Structure formats: structure tokens, C-alpha cells
Amino acid sequence: MAYVRFQSAEPNAEGRHPGFLGLINNLSKAGRLTAEQEEFRRTNHAWYESRYTNPATVDPTVYDHSVNPGATAWFKESAEALVARAAGYLEILDAHGIRCDKLVSPQAPGRIIYEDDDQIVVVPSSA
């Protein structure tokens, strides 16, 4: 099983590499998205929310950095529709000068702390 993640090429102030959904949310909160981009964000977030589980709703501590330092979500490569839909987000990020890298790992890139049919959340081995 391979895993896929889209994350910022540059670390944020905390030294983390946010994923594409978080990056888009940050642009939205800062009021930097055009009306068309904001509509894309809302529509596609709703699509994702209707098709996959937010791990934090199952385990509220999954992204708690004191409990799971460096926890990151990865799509399973088999979740093709979820992975493919990231392309529109990446276009918006690129338009704002935010480079996102696609990472592919042939195995879980850390200790799995959450798993469902579409994704895993791991604490990286280096954390």
C-alpha cells in the first residue's frame, strides 16, 4: 500500500509542512482568495467532508502536538478520487506563490495513530 500527501514545500513558523487543505484554509482566513477561489474551496471542502472522515472527529487528540507530535494525514493511494481532487487546490496555491510538494511513500511514513479506508495519520519516525 502506498500513501500520498500534498504539503507545503516550505515549513511554517512552527517548522511544520501544512497540507493543502490547511494551506487553502489559511489563505481563506486571511481574505486572500478571490471570490471564485473561495467558492471552489467551499464546494470542494464540502465534497471532501461528505466522502471521508475527519480523523479529529473520531479522536480529538489525533492532531494534538503534545500527544502526537508532528502528526500528519496521508491519503491511501487507492483513494484515487480524493487524491485527484487535490489538483484544483494545488492550482490555487500556485497562483498565490505557495509551492506544494506531492510526497509518495511505499509504506506508512511513521507510526500509524489513525486509519480508515481512505487515509492514515502518522507520527513521523523523526518526531
Protein Blocks (a to p, Z undefined) as FASTA:
>chain_A
ZZdddddfbdcfkopacdfklmmmmmmmnopacfklmmmmmmmmmmmmmmpccfklmmmm
lmmmklmghiacdddfklmmlmmmmmmmmmmmmmnopacdddddfbdcbdcfbdcfkbcc
dddfkZZ
